Amino acid sequence: MNLDFKIKNLLLICLIFLGVFNQYYSQNQSKGDFKTGADRPELYLPLLKGKTIGIVTNQTGLMKDKTHLVDFLVKSGINLKAIFAPEHGFRGNADAGETVKSGVDAKTGIPIVSLYGNNKKPKPEQLKGIDVVVFDIQDVGVRFYTYISTLTYLMEAGAENNVEIMVLDRPNPHDGYTDGPVLKKRWTSFVGMHEVPVVYGLTIGEYGKMVNGEKWLKNGIQANYRLIPMQGYHKKQRYPISDKPSPNLPNDKAINLYPSLCFFEGTQVSVGRGTDIPFQVYGSPWTKSLPYQFTPKPNFGAKDPFLNGQLCYGENLSDYGTDLRELNLEWVIKAFKNYKNPKQDFFLKNLWFDTLAGTDELRKQIISGQSIAEIKASWKSDLEKFEKIRSQYVVYED
């Protein structure tokens, strides 16, 4: 009897161990199985062979072994005719809003065509002779980050010139949730082309599907659009990104804080451009009651930063944590309440704040003293309407 009891206990321990081991193994397997679209060449190389190809990419277009996709395609015998460079350039070293120059890639000799400044949409002559344009860029998943606008213009040009658009998908660091005000059509711009919330919860490949499916391109045209999906991707899981998406988003913390702090770009408050921790601090010379001090100075990511050389008082959020997954209005409202400058309004005169928000309601709500809960409640109806659209284009289920 006692021996039977011992054997049963031993079997139970073995079963528990095997269960825990299998769970651990399967979790690690699922992480190990993850691949970006770029790391699945077996899906896209056969579709590119024998064709003339253009590519929209930048410094983030890296494969798992850190080979750049451009180099990989050339080595694989793909006929690459042109590299199209978005905001920040092909090598990702241009300031936000800085003119990106066209030229030639020194390594491959392939012509580089800027898709920023006055040429945000490829011209017919720039697409002449091209069969497919491949799009491979690490996005941030926030409406006012301009790579989704670049993709939109590319799709429009592709539809108008009978050129296929192929998106190699990458993770969205703000995937799996939606937040913020939904853009109103009146505030359409390059930092907000569609009626979507600030955080829209789709990968860039899913976003392109939505743009195409909802006929949001000019005159309702649709692109010949192909998505090369990721493998083993989960929307609420976070993945390391290949390289910093732009000079002032140098790490995960800046990316996490970006949807909350970018609103400051429409105010007299700095977000730390010209410091070592951009988009991880905020402050101005007129918020002296706030504890942290910094002085913006020219650097690699900001040649002439906002409030250059002026002592700013604010907060350092770099230790706020890397798991932030929401649009936080606390800091904008706190800065507004602590702002003391009789000569200049908190919001810039050009009302860039409204352009970023996609509406004038948020600015008015802050001025009138509404609480964060009241402001967020006002977004609910529009977010629910958007969710009905969004759900149709989700490729990766959790």
N, C-alpha and C positions, 0 to 999 in steps of 0.2 A: 504493500500500500504506500509506504514511505518512498520506495523507489519510483513508483508510478508518479507520485506527486513531484519528485525531483525532475523526472523526465519531462513532465508537462511544463514545469517552470522553465526548464532549459529550452524547450521548443518555443515557448512564449517569448523568451528573451531573444532567441534567434530571429523570430518573426518580426519583433519590434525593431531589431537592428537592421534587418533587410528592408523594412518599410522606410526607416529613416534614411538609409543609404540610397535607396531607389529615389526617394524624394529629392535628396541632395544631388544625386547624379543627374536626374531629369532636369532640375533647375539649371545646373551648370551646362548640361547639354543644350538647353534652349538658348542660353547666353552664347555658348560656343557656336551655335548654328546661325547666329545673326550675321547677315550680310547686307551691305548697301546695294543699291542698283548697280553701281559701278563695279562691285565685286562679283557680279554675275555675268561675265562676258559671254558665257555660253548662250545667254538669252539674246544679247544684242549684236555680237559680232557677225553672226550669219545674216542679220538684217542690214548690215552696213557694207558688207563686202561687195565690191563691184560698183559701188555708188559714190557720188561726190558728196562729201560731208562738210557741214559747218558745225561749230561747237560754241555754246555759251557756257563759260566756266570761269573760275578764278582760282586763288590759292587753295580753296577748300576742295577742289576736284581731285582728291587723292584716293588711291586704293588702299587696301589694308596694309600692304607692304610699303606705303608712302610713295609709291610710284604715281606721278601725275597722270591723269587719264589721257591728256594730250600725248604724252610720251608713249603711253601704252598703245594708243590707237595707231600712232605712226609706226611703232615697232611691229604691230600686228598687220601691217600692210594696208591700213585703211587710208583712202585718199582724202586727206584733210585739207580743205581749200582755205578756210578762214576761221579765226578765233574771234568771237564777239565778246567784248569785255563790258561788264555791268558797272554800276557805281563802285568806287574804290579800285577799279582797274583789274587787269588780268592777274597781276601779282599781289593785289589787295593792299597796296601801299598808298592809295590816294585818300585824302581827307573826305569826310562827308560833304557832298555838294561841290567838291573840286572837279574841274574839268578833267576828264579822262582822255588822254591822247591816243589816237590811232598810231599804228607803227608796224613793226615786225618783231616777232618773238625771236630773240637772239639765239635760243637753243635749237629751234626747229626751222627757222626761216619762214614760218607761216605768217601771213599778214594778220595783224590785229585790228579789228574794227570796234571803235567805241560805241557802246549803247547807252551813253550818258550825255548830259548836256543837251545839245540841239538835235541829237540823233538817237532818241530813245527807242525808236522803232526801226528795224532794218529796212533799208530802201530796196526797191525792186532790183536795182543794179547790183546791190550788195548780196542779193540772194540768187543772182543769175547763175544758172548752171549747177546750183546746189539741189540735191535730191532730198536730203534729210538734215535737219539741225538738231544736234544732241544738246540737251540742257542738263548740266550737272553742277549744282551749287548747294552748299550748306545754307539752309534758310534758318530763320530764328522763330518763325511762327507768330509774328506780330504784324498787324495790318500796316503800320507805317514804316516797316522795314522793306526797302524798295525792290527786292528780288522778285516778289510775286507780281509787281507791276512790270518788271522787265520781261517776265514769262508771258504776261498778258499781251504786251506789244509784240513779242515774238510770235505768239500763236496767231495774232491778227495778221501779221505780215505773212506767216506761213499759209494761212487760209486764202489770202488775196493772191499769193504767187504760186500756189499749188506745190508747196514744200511741206513735207511731213515734219512734225515736231515729236521728238522722242525724249521723254524725261526719265533720267536715272534717279530714282527716289532716294532720299536721305531722311534721317530722323528729324523730328520737330521737337526741340527742347521745351516747347510749351504745348505739347500735344495732350489730348485726353480731357481737355476742359475748354469752356468758352467763357469770356468775361469782357466787361467794358461796354461802352455805348456802341450801338450799331450806327455806321455812317449813314447820314442823310445825303441824298443825291446832290443837293446844292453844294456840298463840301467835297465833291469829287476832285482828286488831284493825284499827282504821282505818288504821294504818300498815303493814298487811300482811293483806289479806283472802283471799289465795289461796296455794296451795302452789306458789309460784314462787321462783326464786332472787332475790337482791338485785338483780342485773343480768339482765334477762330477754330482751333483744335483740329487742324488737318495738316498732313504732310504737304510739301510743295507739289508732289505728284497728284495727290487727292485734290488739292486746290485747283490745279489746272483742269482736272476732270470736271470740277464744279463750274468753272468759268465756261468751259465748252458746253457742258450739259444744260446750263441755264441760259445759254445764248447771250452771254454778257459781252461778247466781242462786238465791235462796231457793226451796225446794221444787222445784228443777229447771225452773222456768219459763224461757221464752225470750222475748226482746224482738223486736219487729219492728225489725230493725237494718239500717241502710243506711250503707255506707262510701263517702264521696267521696274517692277515692284521689289521691295526689300524682302529678304527671307528672315523668318523668325522675329519679326518686329512686333512689339506690343506698345500700344499708344500711351499707357501710363507708366511704362518703364523708361528709365533715362539711359542714354547711351553716350559714350565719349564722342566728341566731334573731331573731325579730321584736322582742322586748323581753325584759328580764330576767324569768324565770319567777316570782320572788318577791324580796322586799327583800334577803335575805341570799345570793342567788345572782346577783351583779351582773355576772358576766362568764364567759367560757369556762373560765378556770382554776378558778373556784369550782365550776362545773358538773362539770368533769373530776374534781376531787378529792372531790366530794360523796359518792359511794358508799363511799369509804375513810374520810373524816373524820366522817361522820354518826354512826358508832358512838360517838364521844366524847360525844354527847348523853346517853348512858347512863352517864357517868362523872363524876368530879370535875374534868374537864379541859374548858376552854373551846375552842370552834372559831372564836373571833374574832368572835362576835356582839358588837356594840358597838365594833368597829374599822372602819377603812376597807377591810380585806381579809378579810371573813368567809369561812369555809370555804377559807381559803388559809393559815391559821396554826392552831396548837394550842398549848396551854400551861396551866399552873396554878401557884398559889403553892407547890406541893409537888413540883415537878419542877425544882428549882434547878440541877441539873447540865446542863440543856439550854441552848443558847446564846442564843436570841432572847428579848427581853422586850417585853411589851405590857400595857396596862391597859384592860380593857373599860369603856366609858363609854356612857351613854344616847345614842342617835342615831336617825335616821329609821327604820332597820331593826330596832332593838331598844330599846324604851323602858325596859326594866329588864333588861339583859343578865346572863347567868350570870356570877358572880364580879365583879359591878359594883364598880369602883373598886379592885380588888385587883391588885397587880403579879403578872403571870404569866410563867413561864419556859417556853420551848418551842422550836418551830421555825417559821420562815417558809418556806412552800412556794410562795410566789407566783411564784418564778422556776423552779419545778420543770419547767415546760414545758407547752405546751397540747396535746401529743399523747398525754398519759397516757390509756390505754384499758384499765385493769385495776383490780380491787379490790385495793388495796395494804394489807396488814396491818402493814407495817413500823412505822408511826407509833403505832398503838394499842399494839403490843407494847413498843416503845421507851418510851413514856410509862408503861406499867404497871411496867416494870423500874426506871424512874427515880423512881417515885412514893414519896415519904417523908412520910407523915402518919399518926402513930399513933392519931389520934382518929377518922379517917374512912376507910372502905374506898375503894379506887379506883373500884369499881362502886357506883352509887347503890343505896340500900336497896330502892327499889321495883323493882329489876331491869329498868328500862326498856331496858337493854342487851339483855336476852334478847328483849324485845318487838321491838326493831329488828332483831336477828339472826334472829328467827323460830324460835329454838331456844335452849336453855340450854347446848348443847354447846360453842359458840365461847367463851363465858366460862370454862367449865371447862377447855378446852384451853389458853387463855392462862394461867390460874392454874397449871396443871400444868407449864407450861414447854415445851409442844410447839412445834416449829419451824413456820415458815410453810409449808414443803413438806409437813410431816405434816398440818397443818390443811387445806391445799388438797386434798391427796389424799383426805381424808375426805369431801369434797364430790362427788367424781367420780361415784359411782354415782347419786346423786340428780339431778345435772346431766344425766346421760345419759338418765335416765327422762323428765325434763322436756323434753329436746330432742326426744323422739319426739312429745310433745304439741305443742310450739312449731312444729315443722316443718309441721304441718298448716295453720297459719294465716298463713304467710308470704305476703304479697302482692307484695313487691318483691324480686325475685331479683337477686343480684349476678352 
